[in-house]
Amino acid sequence: MNEAAVELFDEMLEMEEILRGILVDTDIGPSIFDLGVKAQGGFLAGEYTTQVCLGGLAEVSLGLKSYDDLILPTITVITDFPAIATMGSQFAGWSINKDGYQAMGSGPARILAKKPKDIYEQLPFKEKHNETVIVLETNKYPTDKIMTYIAEKCGIVLEGLCIIVTPTTSVAGSTQISGRSIETAIHKLHSLGFDITAIQSACGIAPIAPIAKKSDVMLGRTNDMLIYGSDVYLQVDYKDDSELKEFLDKAISSNSSSYGSLFFDVVKKVQGDFYKIDPALFAPAKLTINNVNSGKTFSAGKINIEMLRKSVSL
C-alpha cells in the first residue's frame, strides 16, 4: 500500500499543473504537495488524494447527482479490501498536535507508524517500506520539526517522506473528505464491536460540499455531506442475520440525538469540544448490507435532502 501510494504521489507530481497543485521545496528532504493552502487544487486533485489515502486499494470516480432540485458533485469509492483500505490507511487516525502545529493525518504512513496501535492489532496485515505518503488535513505546511517527527515515527529517512496538504476549505480537501463514505460506515461498525474483517467488498457515494472560505463552515458542510448524504453498500460474510441486522440498525446517523441539526450548529452548541458530540452522529446516512452467507440483503437509513439543502445554504 505504501509502494502504491508513493507511485500515485509521483504521478500527481507529474500532473502538477493539471491538478493545480504546488510542489513545495523543503530544506531537509521530504516532498510536500500543496493542494489548497497556496495552490488552487481541484476535483481531480481530490480524487487522486482519496486514492492515496486508500493505499491504492480502491477505484475512485467523480460524478454529479440530483437530490431533487439540488445538484451536487459526488465521489464514489469501490474497494475489495474495505477494512484494510479504510481503517488501515484512509482513517484520519493520526492526530498530530505538536509544537503548535495541528493536523489530522491519513494514508499509509499510519501503517508504518501504527497510529493508532490498537487498529493494527486487529487487522490481519503488516507492511514495511522505505517510502511513504501522509495526507495532512490542515491549512499550514508542516515545519521541519513536524516532518522529522513523522519520518521518525514511520521509521524512514526524511527523503522517503511524501506529504499532501489539503485544507478543508479547498476543493481537493472537500472532495477527499466526502471520499470517506465507506470509512465512516466501517468505523461506525468497528466502534459497535462488529468484526470488520467479515466485510468483503464495499461501495460508497457521497456528495461533495460546495466551498466556503470559512473553515468552521466547511467543517460543518463536509460532515453534513457524510451524515445526511452518504450511501454505502457492503458485502459481508456473517453467520447470524438477526445479529447483523442489529448492527445495521445502530450504524446509521439517524440514531444520534443530534440528528436533524447541522454539524456547524452541533459544534457551536458544545463550544468546539468534539468529545461532547454524540459519537452516534458520525455514521452514514444510509447503509445497505448483503450477507453472502445467507443471501439476504438489509437496508437502514435514508438520504436527508432537506438537511443537505440547509447545509449548502448555511
Buried (B, 14 or more C-beta within 10 A) or exposed (E): BBBBBBBBBEEBBEEBEEBBBBEBEBEEBBBBBBBBBEBBBBBBBBBBBBBBBBBBBBEBEBEEBEBEEBEBBBBBBBBEBBBBBBBBBBBBBBEBEBEEBBBBBBBBBBBBBBBEEEBBEEBEEEBEBBBBBBBBBBBBBBEEEBBBBBBEBBBBEBBBBBBBBBBBBBBBBBBBBBBBBBBBBBBBBBBBEBBBBBBBBBBBBBBBBBBBEEEBBBBBBBBBBBBBBBBBBBBBEBEEBEEBBEBBBBBBBBBBEBBEBBBBEBBEEEEEEEEEBBEBBBBBBBBBBBBBBEEEEBBBBEBBBEBBBBBBEB
